Amino acid sequence: MKILVTGANGQLGCEVAKQGREQELVLTDCDTLNITDGIAVAKCMRDIKPDAVIHCAAYTNVDGAETDEDAAFRVNVVGAQNLAAGCLETGARMVYVSTDYVFDGTGRKAYREFDMVNPQTVYGRTKWQGEEMVRQILSRHYIVRTAWLYGEGNNFVRTMLRLANEQNTLRVVNDQIGSPTSTVDLATVIFKLLQTDGYGTYHATCQGHCSWYDFACEIFRQAGKQVKVEPVTTAEFPRPAKRPAYSVLDNYMLRMTIGDPVRGWQEALQVYLKNHSSC
Ligand SMILES: NC(=O)c1ccc[n+]([C@@H]2O[C@H](COP(=O)([O-])OP(=O)(O)OC[C@H]3O[C@@H](n4cnc5c(N)ncnc54)[C@H](OP(=O)(O)O)[C@@H]3O)[C@@H](O)[C@H]2O)c1
């Protein structure tokens, strides 16, 4: 299968590139294919004629989006529109990666794919609008929502390990609940979905859930780091963009279709730390 990958230097893009080595991959990033440039995207799609696009590129600066809505819209909505239109013209399918931030986080039960969205941030709203753009343009789509992602590059796990080397005590938010998810598991789901005709919307996170505080404690326990972690509230850590308090996703549609191949978050973390021992 010939697959065009956008955002190939990002966290997820790197893992997709690794797992897709057996396929014919065309890896692109900002410098080689700026997805906001409609003419460039159309030309690229016509030249390459991929069987599928795995769209990993996104404006992911959640706080930055609050003051730069146009930039977030251009990448997350117009970018998705350009790629979906290119897929429609050339007959390719498309994977659009989305986020738990489409929900408002006031729920108390894991969100399923058809629960009402209610994004509370510019980032969440633009990712939802990107989803809608893809749905409207291209029927052969897989919209895959994930959360609390870590892989190559900057992420919570690496930040915690770095801070543990610099400070004796860390204060970490204990009233936001989610499911830490390794890019390894997400990329595995994406390649499995691409082998099916099960178009539609999916949730894909590692099993289980925890708070950021619990996640930090587990990182230090598994990495053997001695550091004091103090639980704090979101109110004590004000950020420009509101974080969902509860953003656990239920991989319901995965279970209904291909089965749920996703591991528990602690197991995925263990493998990540083993493979990134220099973090
Ligand atoms: N990280 C999370 O916790 C999380 C949670 C839920 C969902 N997601 C979603 O998962 C997907 C992958 O996230 P990630 O963590 O891998 O993101 P990431 O590491 O921030 O990577 C995003 C990539 O997109 C590229 N990009 C940005 N603007 C572009 C443009 N105009 N044209 C082409 N490429 C562009 C970036 O390139 P530059 O670096 O050169 O700008 C970067 O390589 C995204 O759709 C994100 O919304 C992420």
The ligand as an SDF file (V2000), in Angstrom:
LIG
                    3D

 48 52  0  0  0  0  0  0  0  0999 V2000
    0.0120   15.1080   21.8000 N   0  0  0  0  0  0  0  0  0  0  0  0
   -1.1200   14.7500   22.3800 C   0  0  0  0  0  0  0  0  0  0  0  0
   -1.1950   14.5970   23.6070 O   0  0  0  0  0  0  0  0  0  0  0  0
   -2.3490   14.4990   21.5400 C   0  0  0  0  0  0  0  0  0  0  0  0
   -3.5350   14.1600   22.2070 C   0  0  0  0  0  0  0  0  0  0  0  0
   -4.6650   13.9170   21.4340 C   0  0  0  0  0  0  0  0  0  0  0  0
   -4.6210   14.0130   20.0640 C   0  0  0  0  0  0  0  0  0  0  0  0
   -3.4710   14.3740   19.4540 N   0  0  0  0  0  0  0  0  0  0  0  0
   -3.4700   14.4670   17.9930 C   0  0  0  0  0  0  0  0  0  0  0  0
   -2.5820   13.4750   17.5060 O   0  0  0  0  0  0  0  0  0  0  0  0
   -1.9800   13.9320   16.2970 C   0  0  0  0  0  0  0  0  0  0  0  0
   -0.4790   13.7910   16.3950 C   0  0  0  0  0  0  0  0  0  0  0  0
   -0.0280   14.5800   17.4900 O   0  0  0  0  0  0  0  0  0  0  0  0
    1.5080   14.6770   17.8650 P   0  0  0  0  0  0  0  0  0  0  0  0
    1.6000   14.7230   19.3470 O   0  0  0  0  0  0  0  0  0  0  0  0
    2.2810   13.6770   17.0960 O   0  0  0  0  0  0  0  0  0  0  0  0
    1.8100   16.1370   17.3090 O   0  0  0  0  0  0  0  0  0  0  0  0
    3.2250   16.8640   17.1300 P   0  0  0  0  0  0  0  0  0  0  0  0
    4.3120   16.0560   17.7380 O   0  0  0  0  0  0  0  0  0  0  0  0
    3.0160   18.2690   17.5710 O   0  0  0  0  0  0  0  0  0  0  0  0
    3.4320   16.8160   15.5610 O   0  0  0  0  0  0  0  0  0  0  0  0
    2.6520   17.5910   14.6890 C   0  0  0  0  0  0  0  0  0  0  0  0
    3.4130   17.7260   13.4060 C   0  0  0  0  0  0  0  0  0  0  0  0
    2.6260   18.5250   12.5100 O   0  0  0  0  0  0  0  0  0  0  0  0
    3.5160   19.3500   11.7900 C   0  0  0  0  0  0  0  0  0  0  0  0
    2.8360   20.5060   11.2220 N   0  0  0  0  0  0  0  0  0  0  0  0
    2.3440   21.5880   11.8660 C   0  0  0  0  0  0  0  0  0  0  0  0
    1.8440   22.4720   10.9860 N   0  0  0  0  0  0  0  0  0  0  0  0
    2.0180   21.9230    9.7490 C   0  0  0  0  0  0  0  0  0  0  0  0
    1.7240   22.3530    8.4380 C   0  0  0  0  0  0  0  0  0  0  0  0
    1.1450   23.5410    8.1920 N   0  0  0  0  0  0  0  0  0  0  0  0
    2.0460   21.5400    7.3970 N   0  0  0  0  0  0  0  0  0  0  0  0
    2.6490   20.3440    7.6210 C   0  0  0  0  0  0  0  0  0  0  0  0
    2.9640   19.8900    8.8490 N   0  0  0  0  0  0  0  0  0  0  0  0
    2.6470   20.6680    9.9060 C   0  0  0  0  0  0  0  0  0  0  0  0
    4.5570   19.7600   12.8260 C   0  0  0  0  0  0  0  0  0  0  0  0
    5.7130   20.2220   12.1770 O   0  0  0  0  0  0  0  0  0  0  0  0
    6.5960   21.3720   12.8980 P   0  0  0  0  0  0  0  0  0  0  0  0
    7.0400   20.7810   14.1960 O   0  0  0  0  0  0  0  0  0  0  0  0
    7.6810   21.6000   11.8990 O   0  0  0  0  0  0  0  0  0  0  0  0
    5.6680   22.5390   13.0780 O   0  0  0  0  0  0  0  0  0  0  0  0
    4.7730   18.4270   13.5640 C   0  0  0  0  0  0  0  0  0  0  0  0
    5.7770   17.6580   12.9370 O   0  0  0  0  0  0  0  0  0  0  0  0
   -2.4820   15.3570   16.0800 C   0  0  0  0  0  0  0  0  0  0  0  0
   -3.5700   15.3260   15.1980 O   0  0  0  0  0  0  0  0  0  0  0  0
   -2.9620   15.7780   17.4530 C   0  0  0  0  0  0  0  0  0  0  0  0
   -3.9830   16.7510   17.3680 O   0  0  0  0  0  0  0  0  0  0  0  0
   -2.3220   14.6140   20.1610 C   0  0  0  0  0  0  0  0  0  0  0  0
  1  2  1  0
  2  3  2  0
  2  4  1  0
  4  5  1  0
  4 48  2  0
  5  6  2  0
  6  7  1  0
  7  8  2  0
  8  9  1  0
  8 48  1  0
  9 10  1  0
  9 46  1  0
 10 11  1  0
 11 12  1  0
 11 44  1  0
 12 13  1  0
 13 14  1  0
 14 15  2  0
 14 16  1  0
 14 17  1  0
 17 18  1  0
 18 19  2  0
 18 20  1  0
 18 21  1  0
 21 22  1  0
 22 23  1  0
 23 24  1  0
 23 42  1  0
 24 25  1  0
 25 26  1  0
 25 36  1  0
 26 27  1  0
 26 35  1  0
 27 28  2  0
 28 29  1  0
 29 30  1  0
 29 35  2  0
 30 31  1  0
 30 32  2  0
 32 33  1  0
 33 34  2  0
 34 35  1  0
 36 37  1  0
 36 42  1  0
 37 38  1  0
 38 39  2  0
 38 40  1  0
 38 41  1  0
 42 43  1  0
 44 45  1  0
 44 46  1  0
 46 47  1  0
M  CHG  2   8   1  16  -1
M  END
$$$$
